[in-house]
Amino acid sequence: MRAHGQPSATIVMQFYSGKRCNFIPVLTQSFAAEAPDSWEKPNAHDWLFQPNHQQAVLNDLEKSGVNANEYPHLLNKIGQLYRPTEHGTENQEAGRRFLKILSGLNSSSFRLAHKGLSDWLAMWISFINEDRSLFAVWEAIWKASVAEYVPREKSETNVNGSSETSSEHWMITTPVWDLTRAFIAICPNLNDKKKPFRRGRLRNMRNVLDTAKGEVLEISNYLLLTSVSYFFAADENWTKQRLIPALQHGKFDTAWEALARANYLSPKVLSIIGDQLVEKSADDTLRRHVRNNFAARLIGDVMHAYREGNDTSIPANLVTRMLRKIDDEVRVHTAMQLCRFFRYWTGKDRHEKILERDVISPEDFWKRVIYPILEKVWPRDVHLITPGISDAFANLPVLSGECFSTAVEEINRYLLPFECWSLSDYGFGFQDKDELANVVTDSSKAEALLKLLDKTIGSEEEAVIPYDLSTALEHISKIDKKLSGKSSFKRLKAQLR
């Protein structure tokens, strides 16, 4: 027996092969009888999942005399299932047809169908962007979504552990998320339109978003903050009035999580919220990936400024203060960013390529960026020097090219024994297998390498020894035989036995 009186696939096909005018009421009755958001009753749902069947239903809904307000549950399901095709030329016309149907709905129908329709709008927005009825439909779905919004049940979350989940987990399933995402999706490139919110539809949509309160405001702020630099460039006053306060005085920590998702934070934005980022980088009520992100952005801003010869967005002494306040795991992650940016800007990153014209030589990058940071920004407090910091900084010399020896001398104060399993822990071998021979080319560099190994390989019986340490020692001896007589060389050689 079929629950909820759902028609079988056979009956559905019979209706659509013959008595088409009687089918829509039967199909919508089937969906209306389901439990809310139920996807478990496969017959009618599976039939409607087929794109050609969706088109058949829409064709009937467009017929003269058919009132779409009588079928909100069907429209809700269509919204959940109806997706653009791979043939982009067809999507604009299909999207406008469905939008025209939606423009005739009343507020009651929007409230009953708002979940599916918000989902549909987020997927189709780019194809119907120019349609005059878009704003009215978007606003109607927004009002329905706000009216029907059910606050989430508060649950305990692990904010400081390893199994961390983003706030998106509960936000992403809400119609408010879809509608805000749709708004952002049609915001134009500022190179094409510098002031997109001065007037017109986008201004009207933004005005609607400004009416949000409570969790609805939290969700919309979350998505808007992921593009805060865009909005700042487009409308600085509005951003300072709406988005920046959400960070500085807002009650939602999710605002800071959203900021961590932003692809880019402009120098102007950083100059305004830099003080807060320093504090939030050390705020253990935030998830660790958020704190890692903020600390990396702050040190990244310093690196970009030094590379370009510009002033930093926030004072370097604030970055130093941040590096002192954050926990060791976040500090180590930040130290690793020095190496990551080093590889990127010198064209040595295997995964992220840079335009040839932007590549800077390893020696210049060391002198202009890394060396000043180690001298002026990175704290030298003894209690902040840990094996993790040593591990990260041990990669810097090999990236520094002809400045290898200088780099070893500069990082010497930060070196402690750490678990180094191979020479790759020092950055050798990432570019080519002969990197050791290509980098360590003279007596000065050989002596620097020996010093680096001596400071970072422990002498205790259970110390971790790089499996290819003998290769490094042979190369050092080959470059300068006198170095094999040093006590440090003999100690390391003894460790191989």
N, C-alpha and C positions, 0 to 999 in steps of 0.2 A: 504493500500500500504506500502511495506517495504522500509524504508529509506535506502539509500546507496546501494540498490540492494542486500541486504543480503539474502542468502538462508534460507529458513525455516528449522526447525529441521527435518521435513520429507524429504526435498530434500537432506539435509546433509546425512541422514541415507541411502537414496537411492544411493547416490554416493558411500558410504562406504559398501554397500551391493553388489554393482556391479562394476560400472566403476571407480575403485579406482585410476587408473593412471591419470584420468582427475580431480580428486577431489582437490588436493593441490592447483592448480591455482585458482579454484573457491573460496576456503576457504581463501586463502591469499589475493585475490582481495577484499573479504568482509572486512577483517581487514584493508587493505590499504585504503579503502574508508571511514573508520571511522575517526572522529575527533581525534587528538592526545590524547592518554591516555583515550579514551572514554571507559566506562564500561557499557554504557546504552543500547546498542543494543544487546539484550540477545541471539538471536538465535544461531549464530555461536560460540559466546563466551561461552554460557552455554554448548553447545555440547563439545567444546574443554576442558571444565572444568573437564570432566570425565577422570580419570587416564587412563582407557583402550583406550579412544579415542586419548589421547596424545601419547600413545605407538604406536597406529596404524599410526599416522602421522609420528612419528619418524622412524617407519619401512619403510615407503615410502621414506622418505628423505635419508635413507641409501641405497636405491636401486641404482644399477649401472645406470649411465646416468642422475641421478637427480642432478641438480646443486642447492645447498642450497642458493647460492647467489641471486637466482631469487626470494627468498621468505623471505626477511628480516622482513617484518611486521608479518608474521606468526611466525617466530622465536622469535620476540619480545613478542608476546602473549604467546607462549609456555614458555618462560623464566619467565613470570609473574605468570603462572599457575602451572608449573611443580614442584612438591614437592616430597621430599623423602617419601617412604612408612614407615609403622611401622615395616616392615620386613627388618631389617638392612642388611641382607645378599644380598638382591636384589639391594640395592642402589648403591653399588660400581660399579657393571657392568652397570647399567642404566646410572649412571653419566658419566662413561667413554665413553659410546656410544654417548651421546649427546656432550661431549667434543670433540670427534673425528669429529663430524659434524661441530662444531664451529671452529675447527682448519683449516678448509678449506675455511673459509670466507675471503673476502677481506675487506679493510678498509672502503669502502662505506657501506657494509652490517653491519659492526660493528657499524658505526655511526647511521644507521637507527634503529638498534635493541639494542643499548647499555643499555637502561633503563631496559628492561626485562632481558637481559643477565646478567647484574650486580646483579640484584635481585636473579636470579637463582644461580649464582656463590657463593653468600654469604650463600645461603641455602645448597648448595651441597659440599662446599669446603672440609669438613672433609672426604668425601667419595672419592674424586678425588685427594687428597693431594699427592699421590705417582705417579700420572700420569706425564709422561715426558712433555706432551704438555701443562700442566697447566700454566706455566709461560708465554708462548707465547700468550695464549688466554687471561689470566688476563691482560697482558700488552696491548694487542690490545684493549680490552674493556676499560682500563684506558685511553689510548690515545683518543679513541672515546668519552669517557665521558668528558674529558677535552676540546676537540674540540667543543663539543656540549653544554658545560655548559653555562647556562644563569644566570647572576648575579641576586640575589634576589632584590626585591624592598625594600628599606629601609623603615621601619615603626617605629613609636614611640612605645616604650615598657615601661611598668611600672616597674621600677627597684627598687622601694622602698615601694611598696604596698603589700597588702596581696594576691592579685590575680596575682601570679607570675608564669610565664611559662618559661621553660628552652629553651636554644638555640637549643636543639635537635629538637624542633618543626619544624624548617625549614631545619635543616641539614639531618635529618633522612630519608627524602624522596629523597635524591640525590643519583645517582649512585656512586659518590665519597665516600659517607658514606659506601655503601655496599662493595665496593672494599677494602677500608681500613679495614673494619671489617673482611673481608675474610683473609686479610694478618695477622691480629692479631690472628685470630682463629687457624692458623696453626703454630704459634710460639710455640716451644716445651717447656715442663717443663725443667727448667734449671738444675734440678737434673739429667735429662737424657742426656742433651746436654748443656754444660756450655757456649759455644761460638757459638750460632747458626747462627750468621751473619758474620762469618769469611770468608765464601765463599759459593758458590752455589746459589740455587734458592731464598732463603730468602734474601740473600745479594742483589741479583739482583732486587727483588721486592722492597726492602727498597731503593735502589738507584733510582728507578722510583718515589717513594713517595717523595724523596728529590728534585725532579724537580718541585714540585707543587709551584704555586704562587697564590696570591690573596685569593679569597674565597675558592678555592680548597685547598690551604695550610691551611687555617683556619679550614676547615672541617677535613682534615687528622690529623692536630695537635690535634684537640679536642679529637679524639679517641685514638691517641697515648698517650696523656697525662693522660688518664684514667688508663694507665698501665705504668706510668713513672718509678715506682720503679722496675718493671720487666726489662724494657729496660736499666735502669741504671746498674742493676746487670749483664745484658747480654753484654752491651757495654758502659762502662762509658764515654769514649771519645766522641762517637757519641751523646749520650744523652746530654752531656754538650754543644756540638756544635749545636744540632738541637732543642731539646725540652726545656732545661732550658732557653735559650735565648727567646723562645716564651713567657715565663713567665716574665722574668726580663726586656726584652727590646721590647717585641712584642706589636703590636698595637691593638691586639684583646683581649677584656675583656673576650671573650668566653673561652680563654685559662684557666682563673682562674675558670670559671664554670666547665670546664672539670676536673680540679684538684679536685674540690669538689666531683666529681663522683668516684674518684679513691677509690677502696676498701682499699688500704693500701699505706701509705707513709713511706718508710723506714727511719731509723735514718739518713742515709747518705744523702738522698734527703732533709729531713727536715733541716739538718745542712747547706745545701746550700741555700735553699729558705726560711729559717725561718724568716729572717728579713722582707722579702716581705710579708709573711703570717701575721705577726704582723700588718703591715700597711693595708693589704687588709681586715683583720678582722674588721677594723673600716672604710672601704671605702664604704660610703653609695651609691655610684654609682653601686655597686654590689648588686644582689638580697640578701634578708635577709637569705635565706636558705644557700647561699654560705658563708656568713659571720659567720653564726652559725656553719657551718661545720669546717671552719678554726679555730675558737676559740676553738671548742671542740677537734680538733686534737692537738692543742698546749697544752691544759691542759691535754689531754690524754697522750701525750708524757712525760710530767712531772710525771704523775701517774705511767706509765709503768717503767720509770727510777727509781723512788723511790721504787717501788715494787721489782725491780730486784737488787737494790743497785748499779745502774749504774749512770753515768753522763747523764744529759739531752742532747738532740740533739741540743737545743739552750739554751742560758743562761736563768736561771729562772727569772732574772730581766727584760728580754724582755717580758716574759709572763705576769709579773706584769704590765709592761707598756701597753701591749695589753688590759689587764683587765680594766685599767683606761680609755683607749681611746674608747672602744666599747660602743654602746648605751645600755641602761638598758635591753632591751628585749634580746639582744644577750648575755649580761652578765648573766641574769637569766638562759638562756638556758645552758650556760657554767657551772653555779653552779649546775644545774640539772644533768650534766654529772658526777659530783663527786658521786652523789647518784647512778646513773646508773652503773658506773664502780664498785662502792662499792658492789652493789647487785651481779653483774656478778662474780667478782673475789672471793667472799665469798660463791658462789653457791646458792644465794638466788633469782636469777632471774628466774621467772616462764617461760619466753619465750626463753631465750638463756642459754643453759646448757654448763657447763664447765667440762672438764675431772677431775675426782676425785683427781688425783695426782697434779693438778694445783690449787686446792682450797686452799685459805689461810684463817685463822681464822679471824673473825670480829675484835678481839682485836689487832691482828698483823697488819691487814690492816689499822686500825685506827692509830696505833702508827707509822707504817712505811710510810704510804702514806698520809692519810687525815690530820693528825695533822701537819706534816711538811709543807704541802701546806697552811694551814690556818695560820701558824706561819711565813712562809718565802715568800710565793708567793702571796696569795690573799691580795689585798689592803684593808687598814682599813679606808680610807678616809670616813668621815661621810656622805658626799653628795652621795656616792656610795652605801650606805645602804638603801635599798628600801623594800617595802612589798614583792616584788617578790623574792629578795634574801633571806629574812627571811623565806618565804614559802619553798624555796628549801633547805636551811640549816636546817630547823626544822626536816627534815627526817633523818639527820645524826645520832643523838643519838641512835635511835632504831636499827640502823644498826651496832652499835659499840659494842654490846654485853655487857660484863662486864665493858666496858669503858663508859657506858651510862652517868654517872654523870660527868666524865671528859669532855665528848663531849659537854654536855649542858653548862658547864662552858666556854669551848673554843669558842662556837658559840654565847655566850651571847651578845657580842659586835655587832653582826650582826642582832639581833632580834628586830623586830617591829611588831605591830599588823597587821595581814593580814586576808583575808577572809577564815577562817578555818571552814568548814561545818561539819566535823566529825574528829574523832581521826585518820582516815586513812590519813588525811593531814599531820600527824606527822609520818606516816609510819607504824602505828599499824594496824594489821589485814591482811597484805599482805601475811604472811606466814601461820598463823592459827588464829582462832578466840580468842584463849587464849594468844595471843602474849603480851598483856598488862601485864597479870599476870606472864608470863614467863620471861619478860624482867625486869620489875620493881619489884624486889624481896626483897629489904631491905630499911631501912630508908633513906640512902643516895640517892638512886635512886628515892624514892618517893619524897624527897625534890627537887631533880633535875627536876622531871616531873612537880611539882607544879611551879617551877620557869619558866620552859619552857612555860607552859600554861599562866602564869601570864604575861609574856613578849609579847605574841603573840595574846592574846584575848583582844580586845579593851574594854574600859570602857564606851564609849559613848552609848547613848540610841539606836542608829541604828547599833551598832556593830554586826557582825556576830558571833553567838555562836554555837559551835559544838553541834549537836543534842544529842550526847552521852557523853557530858561533865560530867553529873552526874555519869556515870560509872567510869570515871577517878577519880573524887573526892572521891567516895566511896572506890575505891581501895587505894588511898593515905591515907585516914583515917584508913582503915583497917590495912595497913602496920605500920603506926605510928600515933596514935590518937593525939599526940601533934601538929602535922601539921595542924589539923583542927582548931586550935586556932590562926593561923597566919592570919594577915590582908589580905594577898593575897588569902588565901583559902576562907575567908569570902566574899571577893569581888566577886570571881568567883561563889560562891554559890548563892550570891545575883543576879547574872546575869541570873540565871536559872528561876527566878520568873517572 
